[in-house]
Amino acid sequence: MFTGIIETMGRVVEAVDLDTTRRFRFEAPDLGGALEAADSVAVDGACLTVVEADGKTFAVDVIGTTLERTIAGRYRTGTRVNLERAMVLGARLDGHLVQGHVDGVGTLARVRPDGEYWLMDFRIPRDIAEETILHGSIALNGVSLTVSAQPEADVVQIGIIPFTWEHTNLGSLEPGDAVNVEGDLIGKYVGRILAARGS
C-alpha cells in the first residue's frame, strides 16, 4: 500500500529482456540505499518487487501483463520515474490510499499555466472516469492528486502546484504523453458492489 506522495525521482539506466520478463535497473541515489531485495516500490504508481539493490541502483523484473497495462513498456534508458516505498502501517497518511495496482493508461490532453500553478487535463479510460468524482482522489504516475474539474466525461483536470511540478515527472509531460492511472480505491469498490446489485 502506498500514499501517492512521491519520495524522489529516479531514472532508467538499463533495460534487459530476459526469457519471460524485462528487467529494469533504476538509478535512485536518494532511495537506493533504503531498498533491499523483496521490498515493494511504486514506480510511476505500479507496485513492483525489488530483485537487486546495491545502494545507488535497484532492479525490478516486469512481466508481460504489466508491460502491456502500464507505461513500463515505454521505458527507455534515461526515462525519469516517480518512486515511493511502501507505506509503514501506523504512519501518517499524507496523500490517499494507493494500491499500486494500475487500472489503465491515460494521456495528457492539455497543459497550461494559471498564475503560480499549472492546469493539466488528462484523458483517462472510461471505466475509471465513471468511478471518479469531482474533488475526489486519483493517482497519475503514482502521484496522489485531487480532481478539480471534469470538463468531459473521460477527462479529469488537475491543478499542479510548483512543488509537485518540480519534484515529480508530471512537469516534464507533453500533450500526448501517457500516464499510469489508478482510480480511487473507495470508488472502485462502491462501483463494483452497485454493479453486482444491478444498481
C-alpha positions as CSV (number, residue, x, y, z in Angstrom):
1,M,0.0,0.0,0.0
2,F,1.2,3.5,-0.9
3,T,0.2,7.1,-0.3
4,G,0.8,8.8,-3.6
5,I,3.4,11.1,-2.0
6,I,6.4,10.7,-4.2
7,E,9.7,10.4,-2.3
8,T,12.1,11.0,-5.2
9,M,12.6,10.6,-8.9
10,G,14.9,8.0,-10.4
11,R,15.8,7.2,-14.0
12,V,16.1,4.1,-16.0
13,V,19.8,3.1,-16.5
14,E,19.3,-0.3,-18.0
15,A,16.5,-2.4,-19.6
16,V,17.2,-6.0,-20.4
17,D,14.9,-8.6,-21.9
18,L,15.0,-11.9,-20.1
19,D,13.2,-15.1,-21.1
20,T,9.7,-14.1,-19.9
21,T,10.3,-10.7,-18.2
22,R,12.1,-7.4,-18.7
23,R,14.5,-6.3,-16.1
24,F,14.8,-2.6,-15.4
25,R,17.5,-1.0,-13.4
26,F,16.9,2.4,-11.9
27,E,19.4,4.9,-10.6
28,A,18.0,6.4,-7.4
29,P,20.7,7.8,-5.1
30,D,18.2,9.3,-2.7
31,L,16.4,6.0,-2.3
32,G,18.6,3.2,-3.4
33,G,20.3,2.7,0.0
34,A,16.9,2.3,1.7
35,L,15.8,-0.6,-0.6
36,E,16.6,-4.3,-0.3
37,A,15.7,-7.3,-2.4
38,A,12.0,-8.3,-1.8
39,D,10.9,-4.7,-0.9
40,S,7.9,-3.2,-2.7
41,V,8.4,0.0,-4.5
42,A,5.9,2.0,-6.6
43,V,7.4,3.0,-9.9
44,D,5.2,5.6,-11.6
45,G,2.5,4.2,-9.4
46,A,2.9,0.5,-10.3
47,C,3.8,-1.7,-7.4
48,L,6.9,-3.7,-8.2
49,T,9.3,-6.0,-6.3
50,V,13.0,-5.2,-5.9
51,V,15.1,-8.1,-7.1
52,E,18.5,-6.4,-6.6
53,A,19.8,-3.3,-4.8
54,D,23.3,-2.0,-4.5
55,G,22.8,1.3,-2.6
56,K,22.7,3.5,-5.7
57,T,20.6,1.5,-8.0
58,F,17.9,-1.1,-7.8
59,A,16.4,-3.6,-10.3
60,V,12.9,-5.0,-10.8
61,D,11.5,-7.7,-13.1
62,V,8.4,-6.8,-15.0
63,I,6.1,-9.4,-16.6
64,G,4.3,-9.1,-19.9
65,T,0.9,-8.2,-18.4
66,T,2.4,-5.2,-16.6
67,L,4.3,-4.1,-19.6
68,E,1.1,-4.1,-21.6
69,R,-1.2,-2.5,-19.0
70,T,1.2,0.3,-17.8
71,I,3.6,2.7,-19.2
72,A,6.5,0.5,-18.3
73,G,6.6,-0.9,-21.8
74,R,7.6,2.6,-23.0
75,Y,10.5,2.9,-20.6
76,R,13.9,3.6,-22.3
77,T,17.3,4.4,-20.9
78,G,17.1,7.9,-19.4
79,T,13.3,7.8,-18.6
80,R,12.6,9.6,-15.4
81,V,10.2,7.8,-13.0
82,N,8.4,8.7,-9.8
83,L,9.4,6.5,-6.8
84,E,7.7,5.7,-3.5
85,R,8.4,3.0,-1.0
86,A,5.6,1.0,0.6
87,M,4.0,2.9,3.5
88,V,4.6,1.9,7.1
89,L,1.5,0.8,8.9
90,G,0.6,3.4,11.5
91,A,2.4,6.2,9.7
92,R,0.7,9.5,8.8
93,L,-1.2,9.2,5.5
94,D,-0.5,12.4,3.7
95,G,-2.0,11.5,0.3
96,H,-4.6,8.9,-0.2
97,L,-4.7,5.1,-0.2
98,V,-3.0,3.9,-3.3
99,Q,-2.6,0.2,-4.0
100,G,-0.1,0.4,-6.7
101,H,-2.4,-1.6,-9.0
102,V,-2.6,0.5,-12.2
103,D,-6.1,0.4,-13.6
104,G,-5.2,1.7,-17.0
105,V,-3.2,4.2,-19.1
106,G,-4.3,7.8,-19.8
107,T,-2.8,10.6,-21.8
108,L,-2.1,14.3,-21.2
109,A,-4.6,16.2,-23.4
110,R,-3.7,19.8,-22.4
111,V,-1.4,21.7,-20.1
112,R,-1.4,25.4,-19.4
113,P,0.0,27.7,-16.7
114,D,-2.5,29.5,-14.5
115,G,-0.7,32.0,-12.3
116,E,1.7,30.1,-10.0
117,Y,0.4,26.7,-10.9
118,W,-0.5,24.5,-13.9
119,L,-3.7,23.1,-15.1
120,M,-3.4,19.6,-16.7
121,D,-6.2,17.8,-18.5
122,F,-5.8,14.0,-18.7
123,R,-8.0,11.7,-20.8
124,I,-8.5,8.6,-18.8
125,P,-10.2,5.2,-19.6
126,R,-14.0,5.5,-19.5
127,D,-14.4,2.8,-16.7
128,I,-12.1,4.8,-14.4
129,A,-13.8,8.0,-15.2
130,E,-17.1,6.6,-14.2
131,E,-15.8,5.9,-10.7
132,T,-14.1,9.3,-10.4
133,I,-15.8,12.2,-8.7
134,L,-15.2,16.0,-8.6
135,H,-12.8,16.8,-5.7
136,G,-12.1,13.1,-5.3
137,S,-8.7,11.4,-5.4
138,I,-6.8,9.9,-8.4
139,A,-3.3,8.7,-8.8
140,L,-1.4,9.7,-12.0
141,N,2.1,8.2,-12.4
142,G,1.7,7.4,-8.7
143,V,1.1,10.9,-7.6
144,S,-1.9,11.5,-5.3
145,L,-4.0,14.2,-6.9
146,T,-7.3,15.9,-6.4
147,V,-9.8,16.2,-9.3
148,S,-10.5,19.9,-9.7
149,A,-12.8,19.6,-12.7
150,Q,-14.3,17.1,-15.2
151,P,-14.7,19.1,-18.4
152,E,-15.6,15.9,-20.4
153,A,-16.9,12.5,-19.4
154,D,-13.5,10.9,-19.7
155,V,-11.3,13.9,-18.9
156,V,-10.1,15.0,-15.4
157,Q,-8.5,18.3,-14.8
158,I,-5.7,18.6,-12.2
159,G,-4.1,21.6,-10.6
160,I,-0.4,21.1,-10.1
161,I,1.5,23.3,-7.6
162,P,5.1,24.3,-8.3
163,F,6.5,21.7,-5.7
164,T,4.8,18.8,-7.5
165,W,5.7,20.2,-10.9
166,E,9.4,20.2,-9.9
167,H,9.6,17.1,-7.8
168,T,7.7,14.6,-10.0
169,N,7.8,13.7,-13.6
170,L,4.5,15.4,-14.3
171,G,6.3,18.6,-15.0
172,S,8.1,17.0,-17.9
173,L,5.0,15.7,-19.7
174,E,3.8,17.0,-23.0
175,P,0.4,16.6,-24.7
176,G,0.1,13.0,-25.9
177,D,2.3,11.5,-23.3
178,A,1.0,8.5,-21.5
179,V,0.5,8.2,-17.7
180,N,-0.4,5.3,-15.3
181,V,-3.9,5.8,-13.8
182,E,-5.2,4.3,-10.6
183,G,-8.7,5.3,-9.7
184,D,-9.9,6.0,-6.1
185,L,-10.0,2.8,-4.1
186,I,-13.3,3.5,-2.4
187,G,-14.9,4.5,-5.8
188,K,-13.8,1.2,-7.3
189,Y,-15.3,-0.9,-4.5
190,V,-18.6,1.0,-4.4
191,G,-18.9,0.8,-8.2
192,R,-18.3,-2.9,-8.1
193,I,-20.9,-3.5,-5.4
194,L,-23.5,-1.4,-7.1
195,A,-22.9,-3.2,-10.4
196,A,-23.3,-6.6,-8.7
197,R,-26.6,-5.5,-7.3
198,G,-27.8,-4.2,-10.6
199,S,-27.9,-0.6,-9.5
